[in-house]
Amino acid sequence: MRNIVLSIICCFIAIAMHGQNLSPEVSAFVKVKGPAVALTHVRIIDETGAAPRDDQTVVLSNGKISSVGDSSSASIPQNFQTLDLHDHTVIPGLVGMHDHLFYPMGDAIFGEMGFSFPRLYLAAGVTTIRTGGSLEPYTDLEIKRAIDSGKMPGPHMHVTGPYLEGKGTFALQLFQLSGPDEAVRMVNYWLDEGVDNFKAYNFITADELSAAIKAAHKRGAKVTGHLCSIGFREAAALGIDDLEHGLLVDTEFFPWKKPGECPNTPKDMDFYSHLDIQSGPVHDMILDLVKRHVAVTSTLPVFEVEVPGRPSIQQRVLDALSPDARAAFLDDKVRMGDTARLRRIYGTDVSPVVGAFKKEMEFENAFVKAGGTLLAGEDPTGIGGVLAGFGDQREVELLVEAGFTPLEAIRIATFNGAQYLGEADTIGSIAAGKRADLVVTKGDPSKKIEDIENVEIVFKDGIGYDSAKLIESVRGVAGSR
């Protein structure tokens, strides 16, 4: 009896402590307060390597998973809140590895979505993000602090420093490095400010990239890159940790590329669509990346949105966008399929982006089969229409289209990201002792991957957030703030 009383007292103390940590703004979206919760009769996709398991009970206590087991034998303390989740599936929280907080505003200017994007990421089941490049790093850091302190709803954040960019950038908001010394200074300054990783960009020189990588590694930080002046194999030799987007930004195969220069031609996609993935230079590049343990981040949604005829534009995306952002996106989507434009640029009525998109999928599949580590992201840029969270879900669906099984795709979007971030002991799979970052979806994404969109509750640190309320709170706002 005494133990039962103590258990109840401890539970109420923990609940009170949780309540004190959440502002009214955040509490408004809490559906399951916890911290003592049992998810019963649920299907588990745990990403530990096990097959999906039906009729399981997951017990959450004080922000962590305390046990996972068959519902028939599960022991649930009387004071725990119990949710009956028949016909639902629980997966680990998604780990978005190319999840900016900004969105294209036109004319190569990007606006910070500090209000809408954190909410959308969390609503879609993305419980951890790497920003994958920051335009307003101080803003990103302050958003992270506000989320961590319970003042704002949103995911756990790994903030990337400002882009490490060289001379010649297309974006006015990017600082341009003047040499290796400045790259080192920039890395050290922003590590001191609180970022924990970096992203190199199109026009960086090999000397600048090498200096940045060495400076970051010296302090335990990693460097990824969306590169153009430097090819993947050269970047791998310099020690880069990750490469963004995959094949469709690697310029090393262009016969017209000059060393250290970012080539500019409107027919890039046509060239990519004819590359041989299974043998020759591209295959050799894949093997080199695997040998050097360089990861690749897949961002299929940002490419798909420029493919004429796909994807089907979801009403939830249009509903979330501001009127101006919605109109701009729909106009650009029509432009992508304009046959007169295609004929003028490519000499054909069929966009070569179609073939290049399929080639990117083939590349990612071949990279994983060769032993490479594929990460998942969305990149909410391009022509717009790729929105925080929704794009992460679409990324998982597109990985299945690329040839991965649903379980493999979910693992890429959960465990692989956690492992890259050095957090696999804490997140990325469902097991006792891990952080209670979980997604409750209606249906079975192991059989129908589209069910990954049917998110009802997102647990972050054991607190269950109402997905529908978070999405509704940004209706007509995304693309403006």
FENGIRA-V160406 format. One record per pair of residues at least 6 apart in sequence whose ideal C-beta (glycine too) atoms are under 8 Angstrom apart, sorted by the first residue. I is the first residue (numbers start at 1). GAP is how many residues later the second one is. Records with the same first field share a line. If there is no record, write none. Layout:
BEGIN
I->GAP / GAP
END
This chain:
BEGIN
4->74
7->70 / 72
8->71
11->24 / 25 / 68 / 69
14->21 / 22 / 48
15->18 / 19 / 20 / 21
18->15 / 16 / 17 / 445
19->8 / 14
21->128 / 129
22->8 / 128 / 441
23->127 / 128 / 129
25->126 / 127 / 128
26->124 / 125 / 126 / 127
28->441
29->90 / 124 / 436 / 437 / 440 / 441 / 444
30->433 / 434 / 435 / 436
31->426 / 433 / 434 / 435 / 438
32->49 / 51 / 425 / 427 / 431 / 432
33->48 / 430 / 431
34->26 / 29 / 47 / 428 / 429 / 430
35->25 / 26 / 27 / 28 / 427 / 428
36->24 / 25 / 26 / 41 / 43 / 44 / 45
37->22 / 23 / 24 / 43 / 44 / 45 / 46 / 422 / 425 / 427
38->19 / 20 / 21 / 22 / 36 / 38 / 42 / 43 / 44 / 45
39->18 / 19 / 20 / 21 / 44 / 46 / 51 / 399 / 401
40->17 / 31 / 34 / 36 / 42 / 43 / 44 / 45
41->14 / 15 / 16 / 30 / 43 / 44 / 45
42->13 / 14 / 15 / 16 / 43 / 44 / 46 / 47 / 48 / 398
43->9 / 10 / 11 / 12 / 13 / 45 / 46 / 47 / 401 / 403
44->8 / 9 / 12 / 14 / 24 / 45 / 46 / 386
45->7 / 44 / 45 / 46 / 47 / 362 / 365 / 385 / 400 / 401
46->7 / 22 / 46 / 383 / 384 / 385
47->44 / 45 / 360 / 363 / 364 / 367 / 368 / 381 / 382 / 383
48->381 / 382 / 383
51->356
52->37 / 355 / 392 / 394
55->15 / 16 / 17
56->12 / 13 / 14 / 15 / 34
57->10 / 11 / 12 / 13 / 14 / 17 / 19
58->7 / 9 / 10 / 32 / 372 / 380
59->6 / 7 / 8 / 9 / 15 / 17 / 21
60->6 / 376 / 378 / 399 / 402
61->19 / 401
62->400
63->372 / 373 / 398 / 399 / 400
64->369 / 370 / 371 / 372 / 398
65->365 / 366 / 367 / 368 / 369 / 370 / 371 / 373
66->366
67->7 / 8 / 365
68->362 / 363 / 364
76->6
85->355
87->355 / 356
88->352 / 353 / 354 / 355 / 368
89->351 / 352 / 354 / 355 / 356 / 357 / 362
90->340 / 348 / 349 / 350 / 351
91->34 / 319 / 323 / 339 / 347 / 348 / 350 / 354 / 361
92->318 / 322 / 323 / 326 / 335 / 336 / 337 / 338 / 345 / 346 / 347
93->32 / 33 / 34 / 35 / 62 / 321 / 334 / 344 / 345 / 346 / 365 / 366 / 367
94->30 / 31 / 32 / 33 / 34 / 282 / 298 / 299 / 302 / 319 / 320 / 323 / 345
95->31 / 32 / 33 / 34 / 35 / 281 / 318 / 319 / 321 / 322 / 323 / 326 / 332 / 333
96->25 / 30 / 32 / 33 / 34 / 59 / 280 / 281 / 282 / 296 / 317 / 321
97->32 / 33 / 35 / 145 / 200 / 278 / 279 / 280 / 320 / 323
98->32 / 34 / 146 / 199 / 201 / 277 / 279 / 280 / 281
99->22 / 27 / 30 / 31 / 32 / 33 / 278 / 279 / 281 / 289 / 293
100->17 / 31 / 32 / 33 / 34 / 279 / 280 / 281
101->11 / 12 / 13 / 16 / 17 / 30 / 33 / 35 / 38 / 39 / 42 / 287
102->8 / 9 / 10 / 11 / 33 / 34 / 278 / 279
103->7 / 8 / 10 / 14 / 222 / 277 / 278 / 281 / 375 / 376
104->6 / 277 / 278 / 279 / 280
105->6 / 374
106->222
108->62 / 63 / 64
109->62 / 63 / 64
110->25 / 61 / 63 / 271
111->368 / 369 / 370
112->23 / 24 / 27 / 369
113->267 / 275 / 365 / 366 / 368
114->25 / 29 / 367
115->359 / 362 / 366
116->204 / 272 / 358 / 361 / 362 / 363 / 364 / 365
117->263 / 271 / 361
118->25 / 29 / 34 / 35 / 36 / 37 / 270
119->34 / 35 / 351 / 352 / 354 / 355
120->200 / 267 / 268 / 269 / 270 / 350 / 351 / 354 / 358
121->8 / 33 / 34 / 267 / 268 / 271
122->31 / 32 / 33 / 267 / 336 / 338 / 343 / 348
123->266 / 332 / 335 / 342 / 344 / 345 / 347 / 348
124->264 / 265 / 266 / 268 / 269 / 331 / 334 / 343
125->264 / 267 / 268 / 314 / 316 / 327 / 330 / 333 / 342
126->29 / 262 / 263 / 266
127->28 / 29 / 300 / 310 / 311 / 312 / 331 / 332 / 333
128->27 / 28 / 29 / 30 / 289 / 290 / 293 / 295 / 299 / 309
129->26 / 27 / 28 / 29
130->28 / 30 / 67 / 247 / 287 / 291
131->9 / 26 / 27 / 28 / 29
132->28 / 67 / 92 / 112 / 165 / 245 / 247
133->27 / 30 / 66 / 68 / 93
134->6 / 25 / 26 / 27 / 28 / 29 / 61
135->27 / 28 / 38 / 39
137->22 / 23 / 24 / 25 / 53 / 56 / 58
138->55
140->17 / 19 / 20
141->18 / 52 / 53 / 54
143->9 / 11 / 14
144->13 / 15 / 50
146->6 / 8
147->6 / 7 / 8 / 9 / 10
148->8
153->312 / 317
155->305
156->281 / 304
158->38 / 39 / 263
159->35 / 36 / 37
160->35 / 37 / 38 / 39 / 64
161->25 / 26 / 29 / 30 / 34 / 36 / 37 / 38
162->12 / 13 / 24 / 28
163->11 / 12 / 36 / 37 / 38
164->13 / 19 / 22 / 23 / 34 / 35 / 36 / 37 / 40 / 44 / 45 / 48 / 59
165->9 / 10 / 11 / 12 / 35 / 36 / 37 / 38 / 39
166->10 / 11 / 35 / 36 / 37 / 38 / 39 / 42 / 63
167->9 / 10 / 11 / 36
168->8 / 34 / 35 / 94
169->7 / 32 / 33 / 34
170->32
174->27
175->11
176->27
177->6 / 9 / 27 / 28 / 31
179->28 / 29
180->27 / 28 / 30 / 31
181->30
182->26
183->21 / 25 / 26 / 28 / 29 / 32
184->27 / 28 / 30 / 31
186->26
187->11 / 25 / 28 / 29 / 32 / 34
188->27 / 31
190->8
191->25 / 28 / 30
195->26
196->25
197->19 / 24 / 25 / 26 / 27
198->14 / 18 / 23 / 24 / 25 / 26
199->24 / 25 / 26 / 27 / 45
200->9 / 12 / 23 / 24 / 25 / 26 / 27 / 30 / 35 / 40
201->24 / 25 / 26
202->24 / 25 / 26 / 27 / 60
203->25 / 26 / 59
204->8 / 21 / 23 / 25 / 26
205->24 / 25 / 55
206->24 / 28 / 32 / 54
209->14 / 16 / 21 / 26 / 29 / 31
210->28 / 29
212->11
213->10 / 25 / 26 / 27
214->25
216->6 / 7
217->6 / 22
222->19 / 20 / 198
223->17 / 18 / 19
224->16 / 17 / 18 / 19 / 20 / 73
225->10 / 15 / 17 / 18 / 19
226->18 / 19 / 23
227->8 / 16 / 22 / 23 / 24
228->21 / 23 / 34 / 35
229->22 / 31 / 32 / 33
230->8 / 30
231->19 / 20 / 21 / 22 / 26 / 54
232->11 / 18 / 20 / 53 / 56 / 57 / 62
233->19 / 52 / 55 / 56
234->18
235->8 / 59
236->7 / 52 / 53 / 56 / 58
237->55
240->54
241->53 / 54 / 179
242->52 / 53 / 54 / 55 / 133 / 178
243->7 / 46 / 51 / 52 / 53 / 54
244->52 / 53 / 55 / 133 / 135
245->52 / 53 / 54 / 57 / 58 / 134
246->50 / 51 / 52 / 53 / 114 / 117 / 118 / 121
247->25 / 28 / 30 / 35 / 112 / 113 / 116
248->20 / 21 / 24 / 55 / 108 / 111 / 112
250->35
251->6 / 11 / 12 / 17
252->29 / 33
253->18 / 22 / 28 / 29
254->9 / 11 / 14 / 17
256->7 / 9
257->6
266->79 / 80
267->78 / 79 / 85
268->88
269->82 / 83 / 84 / 86 / 87
270->76 / 82 / 85 / 86
272->80 / 83 / 84 / 87 / 88
273->79 / 81 / 82 / 83 / 85 / 86
274->81
275->7 / 84
276->6 / 7
277->6 / 9 / 82 / 85 / 86 / 89
278->88
282->81
283->83
286->77 / 80 / 81 / 84 / 86
287->83
289->7 / 78 / 83
290->77 / 80 / 81 / 82
293->80
294->78
295->77 / 78 / 79 / 80 / 121 / 125
296->68 / 71 / 76 / 77 / 78 / 79
297->77 / 78 / 79 / 80
298->66 / 76 / 77 / 78 / 79 / 97 / 101 / 114
299->78 / 79 / 80 / 96
300->57 / 60 / 61 / 64 / 94 / 95 / 98 / 99 / 102
301->10 / 77 / 78 / 85 / 90 / 93 / 94 / 97
302->76 / 77 / 78 / 79 / 80 / 84 / 89
303->50 / 53 / 54 / 57 / 79
304->6 / 7 / 53 / 90 / 94
305->6 / 28 / 77 / 78 / 79 / 80 / 81
306->30 / 47 / 76 / 77
307->29 / 44 / 46 / 47 / 50
308->28 / 29 / 43 / 45 / 46
309->28
311->83
313->17 / 20 / 72
314->76
316->74 / 155
317->68 / 70 / 73
318->8
319->156 / 157
320->67 / 70 / 151 / 154 / 155 / 156 / 157 / 158
321->8 / 63 / 66 / 155 / 157 / 158
322->154 / 155 / 156 / 157 / 158
323->153
324->155 / 156
325->59 / 153 / 154 / 155
326->153
328->56 / 151
329->54 / 55 / 56 / 150
332->51 / 52 / 53
333->50 / 52
335->6
336->15 / 17 / 47
337->14
339->10
342->6 / 7 / 8 / 9
343->6
346->6
361->37 / 40 / 41 / 42
362->40
364->10 / 35 / 38
365->37 / 38 / 39
367->7
368->6 / 36 / 40 / 44
373->43 / 46 / 47
374->38 / 42
375->37 / 41 / 42 / 45
376->16 / 19 / 20 / 23 / 33 / 36 / 37 / 40 / 41
377->15 / 18
378->8 / 10 / 13 / 14 / 16 / 17
379->7 / 12
380->6 / 7 / 8 / 11
384->95
386->8
387->91
388->90
390->63
392->21
393->59 / 60 / 62
395->18
396->13 / 14 / 16 / 17 / 49 / 53 / 56
397->12 / 52 / 53 / 55
399->9 / 10 / 13 / 14
400->6 / 9 / 49
404->8
406->39 / 40 / 41 / 43
407->39
409->40
410->35 / 36 / 42
414->13 / 14 / 15
415->9 / 13 / 14
416->12
417->11
418->6 / 8 / 9 / 10 / 11
419->9
425->9
426->8 / 9
427->7 / 8 / 10
430->8
435->26 / 27
436->23 / 24 / 25 / 26
437->22 / 23 / 24
438->20 / 21
439->16 / 18 / 19 / 20
440->15 / 16 / 17 / 18 / 19 / 24
441->10 / 11 / 12 / 13 / 14 / 15
442->9 / 12 / 14
443->8 / 11
444->7
445->6 / 7
455->12
456->11 / 12
457->7 / 8 / 9 / 10
458->6 / 7 / 9
459->6
END
